[in-house]
């Protein structure tokens, strides 16, 4: 008997408006692809969006771990292939492989933990367990997941060195059919705030852009704590957790501004990127000394 395999769950092509200053697909869209692929995977296993509505069940993501392996450029095709890797009474861990079929490459891997508000139906759980595949070693967390990020309030954030990098309102078009803030836009808020954080660390992002230097994220782990809703006010507080001569580990805390409660928190591994030769850059000693002075007090 053959072993279970990944199944196709999503396909599209990269649009110009999805690309950032590095002329490649922005990090938030990998999460969007996995979000839609997750719904298709659950449907393939017998408990998709319509079945959940009929049963009065609600499933939500608990966390997303992404490893960004290769760039996507404008008009390149995207395919996602997926399978469950763990199934519990009310939770399921999905593995998504984001591929560039034109190049025959895996561009990203995403591990998503999903939780249902009630036990999975027996038939669904049996099908999911039968469809489980081994979780690839190459997709496991490498530089994230080691920090014990506290369940802070917004008022407590400055005490550990976090700085405000974004203050916005959640709009209806950023939410799903239940009015929950979509995972893609969590990552989008972190991405939008990254230039502010780099500036806080003493890097002039405008000058970097003139020199054709950018920044890239190679790995991210986002934990969804409490859903934000359309109309909520949101604040992103971020900081530098650690660094090496080539990498930085940022933490992002997304708060609901009125109550000050934590909605999500993330760890992101970033690097400086030479846009001319498409290569990672090294931080000189003066940059590292400046970053050490701004390291968070976790």
NORTA-V233180 format. One record per pair of residues at least 4 apart in sequence whose ideal C-beta (glycine too) atoms are under 8 Angstrom apart, sorted by the first residue. I is the first residue (numbers start at 0). J is the second residue. Records with the same first field share a line. If there is no record, write none. Layout:
I: J, J
//
This chain:
2: 132
3: 82, 129, 130, 131, 132
4: 82, 132
5: 80, 81, 82, 94, 96, 132
6: 40, 43, 80, 81, 82
7: 78, 79, 80
8: 35, 36, 37, 39, 40, 43, 79, 80, 81, 95
9: 32, 35, 36, 39, 77, 78, 79, 81
10: 76, 77, 78, 79
11: 32, 76, 77
12: 74, 75, 76, 77
13: 17, 18, 24, 28, 71, 72, 73, 74, 75, 77
14: 18, 73
15: 73
17: 24, 25, 28
18: 22, 23, 24, 25, 72, 73
19: 23, 24, 25, 190
20: 208, 213
21: 70, 213, 215, 272, 274
22: 72, 73, 274
23: 70, 71, 72
24: 28, 29, 70, 71, 72
25: 187, 190
26: 30, 65, 67, 186, 189, 190, 216, 219
27: 31, 183, 184, 186, 187, 190
28: 32, 183
29: 33, 65, 67, 97, 107, 109, 186
30: 34, 63, 65, 109, 182, 183, 185, 186, 221
31: 35, 181, 182, 183
32: 36, 77, 79, 95, 97
33: 37, 63, 65, 79, 93, 95, 97, 109, 111, 182
34: 38, 60, 181, 182, 183
35: 39, 79
36: 40, 79, 81, 93, 95
37: 41, 60, 81, 93, 95, 111, 113
38: 42, 47, 48
39: 43, 47, 81
40: 44, 81, 82, 83, 93
41: 46, 47, 48, 51, 58, 91, 113, 123
42: 46, 47, 48, 49, 50
43: 47
44: 83, 123, 126, 127, 130
45: 50, 120, 122, 123, 126
46: 50, 51, 54, 56, 119, 120, 123
47: 51
48: 52, 176
49: 53
50: 54
51: 56, 57, 58
54: 120
56: 115, 116, 117
57: 115, 116, 177
58: 113, 114, 115, 116
59: 113, 114, 116, 179, 223, 226
60: 111, 112, 113, 114, 182, 223
61: 90, 112, 113, 114, 222, 223
62: 111, 112, 220, 221, 222, 223
63: 109, 110, 111, 182, 219, 220, 221, 223
64: 109, 110, 111, 140, 143, 144, 218, 219, 220
65: 107, 108, 109, 218, 219, 220
66: 107, 108, 109, 137, 138, 141, 217, 218
67: 106, 107, 215, 216, 217, 218, 219
68: 104, 105, 106, 107, 108
69: 99, 102, 104, 105, 106, 107
70: 106, 277
71: 75, 77, 99, 106
75: 99, 101, 102
76: 99, 100, 101
77: 97, 98, 99, 106
78: 97, 98, 99, 100
79: 95, 96, 97, 98
80: 95, 96, 98
81: 93, 94, 95, 96
82: 93, 94, 130, 131, 132
83: 91, 92, 93, 94, 127, 128, 130, 131, 132
84: 92, 93, 94, 110, 131, 132, 133, 134
85: 90, 91, 92, 131, 134
86: 90, 91, 92, 119, 124, 127, 128, 131
87: 91
88: 118, 119, 124
89: 114, 115, 116, 117, 118, 119
90: 112, 113, 114, 115
91: 112, 113, 115, 119, 127
92: 110, 111, 112, 113, 134
93: 110, 111, 112, 113
94: 108, 109, 110, 132, 134, 135, 138
95: 108, 109, 110, 111
96: 105, 108
97: 105, 106, 107, 108, 109
98: 104, 105, 106
99: 103, 104, 105, 106
108: 135, 137, 138
110: 134, 138
115: 119
118: 124
119: 123, 124, 127
120: 124
121: 125
122: 126
123: 127
124: 128
125: 129
126: 130
127: 131
134: 138, 139
135: 139
140: 144, 218, 220
141: 218, 268
142: 218, 246, 248, 268
143: 218, 219, 220, 248, 266, 267, 268
144: 220, 266
146: 240, 248, 250, 266, 297
147: 297
148: 222, 250, 252, 264, 266, 297
149: 159, 297
150: 224, 261
151: 155, 156, 159, 161, 252, 261
152: 156, 254, 259, 260, 261
153: 234, 236, 254, 256, 259, 260
154: 259
155: 159
156: 161, 236, 252, 254
157: 161, 162, 236
158: 296
159: 238, 295, 296, 297
160: 238, 293, 294, 295, 296
161: 236, 237, 238, 250, 252, 295
162: 195, 196, 199, 236, 237, 238
163: 195, 234, 235, 236
164: 192, 193, 195, 196, 199, 235, 236, 237, 251
165: 188, 191, 192, 195, 233, 234, 235
166: 232, 233, 234, 235, 256
167: 188, 232, 233
168: 230, 231, 232, 233
169: 173, 174, 180, 184, 227, 228, 229, 230, 231, 232, 233
170: 174, 229
171: 178, 229, 230
173: 180, 181, 184, 229
174: 178, 179, 180, 181, 228, 229
175: 179, 181
178: 228, 229
179: 226, 227, 228
180: 184, 185, 226, 227, 228, 229, 231, 233, 262
181: 185
182: 186, 221, 223
183: 187
184: 188
185: 189, 221, 223, 253, 263, 265
186: 190, 219, 221, 265
187: 191
188: 192, 233, 235, 251, 253
189: 193, 219, 221, 235, 237, 251, 253, 265, 267
190: 216
192: 196, 235, 237, 251
193: 197, 214, 237, 249, 269
194: 198, 204
195: 199, 237
196: 200, 237, 238, 239, 249
197: 202, 204, 207, 214
198: 202, 203, 204
199: 293
200: 239, 289, 290, 293
201: 286, 289, 290, 293
202: 207, 286
203: 207
204: 208
205: 209
206: 210
207: 212, 213, 214, 271
208: 212, 213
211: 273, 274, 275
212: 271, 272, 273, 274, 280
213: 271, 272, 274
214: 269, 270, 271, 272
215: 269, 270, 272, 279
216: 267, 268, 269
217: 246, 268, 269, 270
218: 267, 268
219: 265, 266, 267, 268
220: 265, 266
221: 263, 264, 265
222: 263, 264, 265
223: 262, 263
224: 261, 262, 263, 264
225: 255, 260, 261, 262, 263
226: 262
227: 231, 233, 253, 255, 262
231: 255, 256, 257
232: 255, 256, 257
233: 253, 254, 255, 256, 262
234: 253, 254, 256
235: 251, 252, 253, 254
236: 251, 252, 254
237: 249, 250, 251, 252
238: 249, 250, 293, 294, 295
239: 247, 248, 249, 250, 290, 293, 294, 295
240: 248, 249, 250, 266, 294, 295, 297
241: 247, 248, 294
242: 246, 247, 248, 282, 287, 290, 291, 294
244: 281, 282, 287
245: 270, 279, 280, 281, 282
246: 268, 269, 270
247: 268, 269, 270, 290
248: 266, 267, 268, 269
249: 266, 267, 268, 269
250: 264, 265, 266, 267, 295, 297
251: 264, 265, 267
252: 261, 263, 264
253: 261, 262, 263, 264, 265
254: 259, 260, 261, 262
255: 259, 260, 262
270: 279, 280
271: 279, 280, 282
272: 277, 278, 279, 280
273: 277, 278, 279, 280
282: 286, 287, 290
283: 287
284: 288
285: 289
286: 290
287: 291
288: 292
289: 293
290: 294
//
